[in-house]
Amino acid sequence: MTTPAPRLIDFHSHWGTERGWKGSPYETAEDREALRGYFKWGMNFVSDEEQAAQFRQANAKVMLDFAFTYQMDDGALRDQHDYAFGFAREHPDVVLGNWISIDPTRPGHVKEFERCLSEGPGLTGLTVHSFTPAGPPDQPGWEDCLNLCVEANRPVLVHVGMSATGAGTRGGMGITLEGCHPRYVDRLAAAYPALNVIAARVAWPWQAEMIAVALHKANVWMELHGWSPRYFPEELKREIGKRLRKRVFFGADYPMLGHERLVAEWRAQGFSPDVLEDVFSGNAEAFLASIGVE
């Protein structure tokens, strides 16, 4: 007998459409080959309708991340956001919202982020990568955007742990891993107690530090995209079922990792059904209700 697909609220996935990867560092054949070797995904794109159908089949509502739009000029940035918002309006049953990636040192980008907060359908949040020109989120360049998030009661996504971007390439695409340390989540949450901060990814090789931050700061949550649960550090597995039970969100990293595969692997780790229900959707529902998102 087939086990029915659980309801998923996926706090972090990417685009399965070619348009969704516009502006990324994977537009050349050479860079795509590096991605293929790391993720074992061949960058085989689907249409908008096929992507929505895949989300529906997985019973998933997804938060979509562009990641690399911070490099675009103002006009291209707006066009890419309008593409995302159009997809969300066409398919509100499977799109929770969008993580917006900008360069906060560019006034046009900040203005565009303000527009996204006011006009974007669903949940609009700010995603922070330490390799943008503003640097880690504790740097002054992020202050205006962080205050906008506080005013709008919208979360900030901060990437922690080893970055898959650049992995396996010479020089790692210029990305240093120090900027992905959980210390930046800790500093941000301390400096902005009214801000909701979500740590993205498994925080390896600093998982113990990330657990400590999440336990210490009530305005910090974790989403675990990009990793198969069978490779989670043991200390993370232990805490998901105990002290972090209400602080963890499901994240997939579609299309590199499929929802159905991840559900099966989560179930294989021995977590109780109640814990899995919290991770798959319950924790996210409580969080979204607390910030006024249906």
C-alpha positions as a printed NumPy array, in Angstrom:
array([[  0.   ,   0.   ,   0.   ],
       [  1.385,   3.409,  -1.014],
       [  1.82 ,   5.943,   1.792],
       [  0.103,   9.199,   0.828],
       [  2.286,  12.257,   0.288],
       [  2.301,  14.506,   3.359],
       [  1.487,  18.172,   3.021],
       [  4.788,  20.013,   2.59 ],
       [  5.64 ,  23.63 ,   3.188],
       [  9.021,  23.939,   1.5  ],
       [ 10.877,  26.985,   2.778],
       [ 13.646,  26.835,   0.193],
       [ 13.766,  25.616,  -3.371],
       [ 14.963,  26.982,  -6.683],
       [ 13.467,  27.076, -10.143],
       [ 13.066,  24.159, -12.509],
       [ 12.545,  26.56 , -15.426],
       [ 15.356,  27.965, -17.536],
       [ 14.051,  31.502, -17.011],
       [ 14.333,  30.992, -13.267],
       [ 18.121,  30.528, -13.592],
       [ 18.673,  33.758, -15.491],
       [ 21.608,  35.654, -14.042],
       [ 23.025,  32.624, -12.239],
       [ 26.676,  31.548, -12.55 ],
       [ 25.499,  28.382, -14.295],
       [ 24.628,  29.818, -17.692],
       [ 27.742,  28.431, -19.445],
       [ 28.308,  24.794, -20.341],
       [ 31.485,  24.67 , -18.224],
       [ 29.768,  25.927, -15.1  ],
       [ 26.819,  23.597, -15.664],
       [ 29.233,  20.69 , -15.792],
       [ 30.569,  21.666, -12.354],
       [ 27.025,  21.748, -10.984],
       [ 26.242,  18.388, -12.554],
       [ 29.214,  16.811, -10.824],
       [ 28.261,  18.17 ,  -7.414],
       [ 24.482,  17.763,  -7.423],
       [ 24.162,  14.876,  -9.905],
       [ 21.562,  17.029, -11.685],
       [ 21.932,  17.757, -15.375],
       [ 20.087,  21.097, -15.478],
       [ 17.219,  19.665, -17.489],
       [ 14.638,  22.427, -17.416],
       [ 10.844,  22.199, -17.429],
       [  8.093,  24.623, -18.398],
       [  6.198,  26.788, -15.921],
       [  3.211,  24.443, -16.119],
       [  5.354,  21.341, -15.649],
       [  7.011,  22.888, -12.608],
       [  3.65 ,  23.688, -11.03 ],
       [  2.443,  20.156, -11.772],
       [  5.506,  18.686, -10.057],
       [  4.832,  20.744,  -6.947],
       [  1.184,  19.641,  -6.923],
       [  2.135,  15.995,  -7.29 ],
       [  4.469,  16.369,  -4.296],
       [  1.689,  18.136,  -2.307],
       [  4.148,  20.983,  -1.76 ],
       [  3.798,  24.729,  -1.346],
       [  7.17 ,  26.249,  -2.101],
       [  9.222,  29.329,  -1.267],
       [ 11.279,  30.047,  -4.398],
       [ 14.776,  31.558,  -4.271],
       [ 16.531,  33.302,  -7.173],
       [ 19.857,  33.628,  -5.301],
       [ 21.845,  35.442,  -8.005],
       [ 19.62 ,  38.325,  -9.059],
       [ 21.75 ,  40.646,  -6.922],
       [ 24.117,  40.889,  -9.917],
       [ 21.45 ,  42.191, -12.327],
       [ 20.872,  45.774, -13.377],
       [ 17.727,  47.443, -12.069],
       [ 15.547,  46.742, -15.086],
       [ 16.495,  43.079, -15.406],
       [ 15.971,  42.643, -11.668],
       [ 12.433,  44.008, -11.891],
       [ 11.678,  41.812, -14.913],
       [ 12.838,  38.71 , -13.074],
       [ 10.718,  39.535, -10.047],
       [  7.704,  40.172, -12.273],
       [  8.239,  36.738, -13.818],
       [  8.251,  35.188, -10.332],
       [  5.195,  37.135,  -9.214],
       [  3.321,  36.151, -12.362],
       [  4.052,  32.488, -11.705],
       [  2.884,  32.86 ,  -8.106],
       [ -0.378,  34.513,  -9.156],
       [ -1.013,  31.791, -11.731],
       [ -0.292,  29.002,  -9.234],
       [ -1.098,  30.252,  -5.705],
       [ -1.806,  26.705,  -4.517],
       [  1.851,  25.698,  -4.911],
       [  3.78 ,  28.946,  -4.37 ],
       [  4.229,  30.278,  -0.851],
       [  6.307,  33.253,  -1.978],
       [  9.786,  34.377,  -2.975],
       [ 13.159,  35.003,  -1.393],
       [ 14.477,  38.238,  -2.889],
       [ 18.227,  38.572,  -3.499],
       [ 19.519,  42.104,  -4.052],
       [ 22.665,  44.184,  -3.705],
       [ 21.781,  46.575,  -0.856],
       [ 24.607,  48.915,  -1.822],
       [ 22.654,  49.867,  -4.985],
       [ 19.786,  52.32 ,  -4.375],
       [ 17.8  ,  50.949,  -7.306],
       [ 17.917,  47.475,  -5.793],
       [ 16.707,  48.724,  -2.421],
       [ 13.835,  50.549,  -4.12 ],
       [ 12.962,  47.363,  -5.981],
       [ 12.968,  45.402,  -2.73 ],
       [ 10.497,  47.914,  -1.301],
       [  8.281,  47.308,  -4.331],
       [  8.507,  43.547,  -3.819],
       [  7.472,  43.891,  -0.189],
       [  4.421,  45.928,  -1.146],
       [  3.397,  44.23 ,  -4.414],
       [  4.736,  40.689,  -4.273],
       [  2.124,  37.948,  -3.828],
       [  2.389,  35.632,  -0.862],
       [  5.406,  35.805,   1.436],
       [  8.246,  38.081,   0.365],
       [ 11.478,  37.735,   2.324],
       [ 15.077,  38.886,   1.967],
       [ 17.801,  36.34 ,   1.283],
       [ 21.345,  37.227,   2.359],
       [ 24.499,  35.785,   0.84 ],
       [ 27.794,  36.872,   2.37 ],
       [ 29.382,  37.034,  -1.084],
       [ 27.303,  40.024,  -2.22 ],
       [ 29.108,  43.414,  -2.26 ],
       [ 27.591,  44.341,   1.132],
       [ 29.26 ,  41.363,   2.81 ],
       [ 27.8  ,  39.378,   5.764],
       [ 24.485,  40.557,   7.248],
       [ 26.106,  42.259,  10.238],
       [ 27.675,  44.848,   7.924],
       [ 26.214,  48.38 ,   7.651],
       [ 25.216,  47.946,   4.021],
       [ 22.32 ,  45.679,   4.994],
       [ 20.827,  47.974,   7.633],
       [ 18.183,  49.691,   5.496],
       [ 16.874,  46.426,   4.071],
       [ 16.822,  44.745,   7.467],
       [ 14.785,  47.622,   8.866],
       [ 12.377,  47.293,   5.943],
       [ 11.895,  43.633,   6.906],
       [ 11.247,  44.56 ,  10.532],
       [  8.672,  47.179,   9.483],
       [  6.939,  44.744,   7.119],
       [  7.221,  41.803,   9.576],
       [  8.957,  39.719,   6.937],
       [ 11.781,  37.225,   7.521],
       [ 15.411,  37.25 ,   6.467],
       [ 17.072,  34.089,   5.175],
       [ 20.78 ,  33.802,   6.022],
       [ 22.837,  31.015,   4.463],
       [ 25.022,  28.968,   6.782],
       [ 27.291,  25.976,   6.338],
       [ 29.301,  24.927,   3.301],
       [ 28.116,  26.609,   0.124],
       [ 27.322,  24.349,  -2.809],
       [ 27.78 ,  27.345,  -5.084],
       [ 31.344,  27.146,  -6.326],
       [ 31.936,  23.701,  -4.827],
       [ 34.296,  21.637,  -6.954],
       [ 35.623,  24.6  ,  -8.952],
       [ 39.068,  26.174,  -8.734],
       [ 38.833,  29.037,  -6.281],
       [ 35.237,  28.142,  -5.449],
       [ 33.957,  30.979,  -7.683],
       [ 35.675,  33.398,  -5.296],
       [ 33.366,  32.459,  -2.407],
       [ 34.915,  32.061,   1.045],
       [ 33.164,  29.818,   3.546],
       [ 33.858,  32.007,   6.577],
       [ 30.911,  34.208,   5.636],
       [ 28.605,  31.2  ,   6.066],
       [ 29.414,  30.733,   9.762],
       [ 26.408,  30.786,  12.153],
       [ 28.006,  33.675,  14.046],
       [ 26.357,  36.01 ,  11.536],
       [ 22.903,  34.636,  12.311],
       [ 23.671,  35.134,  16.   ],
       [ 24.824,  38.728,  15.521],
       [ 21.861,  39.597,  13.332],
       [ 19.295,  38.103,  15.714],
       [ 20.887,  39.923,  18.669],
       [ 21.03 ,  43.285,  16.899],
       [ 17.442,  43.041,  15.569],
       [ 15.304,  41.241,  18.172],
       [ 12.12 ,  42.117,  16.245],
       [ 13.48 ,  40.451,  13.103],
       [ 12.669,  36.824,  12.242],
       [ 15.868,  35.143,  11.028],
       [ 15.881,  31.8  ,   9.222],
       [ 19.184,  29.956,   8.895],
       [ 19.33 ,  28.223,   5.533],
       [ 20.954,  24.811,   4.985],
       [ 22.561,  22.331,   7.309],
       [ 25.301,  24.303,   9.058],
       [ 28.101,  21.745,   8.606],
       [ 30.927,  22.005,   9.611],
       [ 29.565,  24.311,  12.35 ],
       [ 26.409,  22.429,  13.274],
       [ 26.925,  22.611,  17.049],
       [ 27.323,  26.385,  16.842],
       [ 24.117,  26.689,  14.81 ],
       [ 22.18 ,  24.572,  17.305],
       [ 23.415,  26.817,  20.101],
       [ 22.278,  29.956,  18.26 ],
       [ 18.818,  28.502,  17.578],
       [ 18.412,  27.504,  21.205],
       [ 19.624,  30.873,  22.474],
       [ 17.676,  33.218,  20.185],
       [ 13.875,  32.898,  20.067],
       [ 13.822,  34.815,  16.769],
       [ 15.924,  32.193,  14.94 ],
       [ 14.638,  29.202,  12.956],
       [ 16.351,  26.675,  10.707],
       [ 15.457,  25.245,   7.305],
       [ 17.443,  22.299,   6.015],
       [ 17.426,  22.451,   2.224],
       [ 20.143,  20.98 ,   0.082],
       [ 20.948,  17.887,   2.157],
       [ 19.679,  14.34 ,   2.163],
       [ 18.498,  13.663,   5.749],
       [ 20.571,  10.503,   5.887],
       [ 23.686,  12.697,   5.836],
       [ 22.58 ,  15.045,   8.604],
       [ 25.098,  15.262,  11.481],
       [ 24.002,  13.056,  14.371],
       [ 23.724,  16.012,  16.757],
       [ 21.263,  17.654,  14.365],
       [ 19.147,  14.503,  14.04 ],
       [ 19.036,  14.19 ,  17.826],
       [ 17.958,  17.792,  18.393],
       [ 15.288,  17.792,  15.651],
       [ 13.318,  15.337,  17.744],
       [ 13.998,  17.15 ,  21.016],
       [ 14.945,  20.771,  21.709],
       [ 14.681,  21.948,  18.083],
       [ 11.437,  20.17 ,  17.327],
       [  9.456,  23.423,  16.921],
       [ 12.297,  25.395,  15.291],
       [ 12.936,  23.435,  12.091],
       [ 11.311,  23.946,   8.679],
       [ 11.376,  21.589,   5.732],
       [ 13.463,  22.768,   2.764],
       [ 14.082,  20.753,  -0.368],
       [ 16.377,  22.464,  -2.9  ],
       [ 14.257,  21.446,  -5.887],
       [ 15.137,  20.712,  -8.67 ],
       [ 18.462,  19.339,  -7.402],
       [ 16.637,  17.281,  -4.768],
       [ 13.091,  16.068,  -5.367],
       [ 10.343,  16.348,  -2.769],
       [  9.256,  12.701,  -2.963],
       [ 12.808,  11.445,  -2.46 ],
       [ 13.361,  13.717,   0.55 ],
       [ 10.091,  12.706,   2.206],
       [ 11.091,   9.049,   1.934],
       [ 14.515,   9.782,   3.392],
       [ 13.1  ,  11.831,   6.263],
       [ 10.758,   8.964,   7.082],
       [ 13.662,   6.501,   7.013],
       [ 15.537,   8.338,   9.79 ],
       [ 13.313,   7.028,  12.576],
       [ 11.597,  10.276,  13.564],
       [  8.144,   9.876,  15.105],
       [  5.106,  10.784,  12.964],
       [  4.436,  13.798,  15.201],
       [  7.948,  15.156,  14.67 ],
       [  7.693,  14.645,  10.911],
       [  4.359,  16.441,  10.817],
       [  5.954,  19.414,  12.598],
       [  8.91 ,  19.486,  10.21 ],
       [  6.921,  18.943,   7.017],
       [  4.296,  21.62 ,   7.673],
       [  3.254,  22.212,  11.296],
       [  6.147,  24.441,  12.336],
       [  5.858,  26.475,   9.157],
       [  2.113,  26.943,   9.605],
       [  2.625,  28.262,  13.13 ],
       [  5.382,  30.604,  11.988],
       [  3.392,  31.934,   9.035],
       [  0.35 ,  32.55 ,  11.234],
       [  2.544,  34.534,  13.639],
       [  3.57 ,  36.948,  10.853],
       [  0.105,  37.182,   9.295],
       [  0.63 ,  35.011,   6.219],
       [ -2.169,  32.618,   5.306]])
